[in-house]
Amino acid sequence: MTSSVERQTNRTAWAAFWVALAGLVLMPIPFFIGFVLGGSLSIIAAVLAVIALLKGLARSGKGIAPVVFAAIFIALTWAGISVGGGIIW
């Protein structure tokens, strides 16, 4: 028995989630490599998160959970960079 209701996912939210996670993972690499890779990926993830949030709000809030986690990853990446992650350590 197949259902006629298809599950809609917010693909932009998941893209923001994975890009933000990659930025967080790459941020601790020393000698400015983590600063460039983690910082640039977190900026891209922030743009994707804003787009995904607007899409999710247009669909009555569906698919916002990955955006929330992406925002947490972005904040952790920026906090890590602000204390010297990717630059000094």
Long-range contacts (C-beta under 8 A, 24 or more apart in sequence): 8-59, 8-62, 8-63, 9-63, 10-52, 10-55, 10-56, 10-59, 10-62, 10-63, 10-64, 10-66, 10-67, 12-48, 12-51, 12-52, 12-55, 13-49, 13-52, 13-53, 13-55, 13-56, 13-63, 13-64, 13-65, 13-66, 13-67, 13-70, 14-66, 15-48, 15-52, 16-45, 16-46, 16-48, 16-49, 16-51, 16-52, 16-66, 16-67, 16-70, 17-45, 17-66, 17-67, 17-69, 17-70, 17-73, 19-44, 19-45, 19-48, 19-70, 20-45, 20-46, 20-49, 20-69, 20-70, 20-71, 20-73, 20-74, 20-77, 21-70, 21-73, 23-73, 23-74, 23-77, 24-73, 24-76, 24-77, 24-80, 27-77, 27-80, 27-81, 27-85, 27-86, 28-80, 28-85, 28-86, 28-89, 29-86, 30-86, 30-87, 30-88, 30-89, 32-86, 32-87, 33-86, 34-81, 34-85, 34-86, 34-87, 35-81, 35-85, 35-86, 35-87, 36-86, 37-86, 38-77, 38-80, 38-81, 38-85, 38-86, 39-77, 39-78, 39-81, 39-86, 41-77, 42-73, 42-74, 42-77, 42-78, 45-70, 45-73, 45-74, 46-74, 49-74
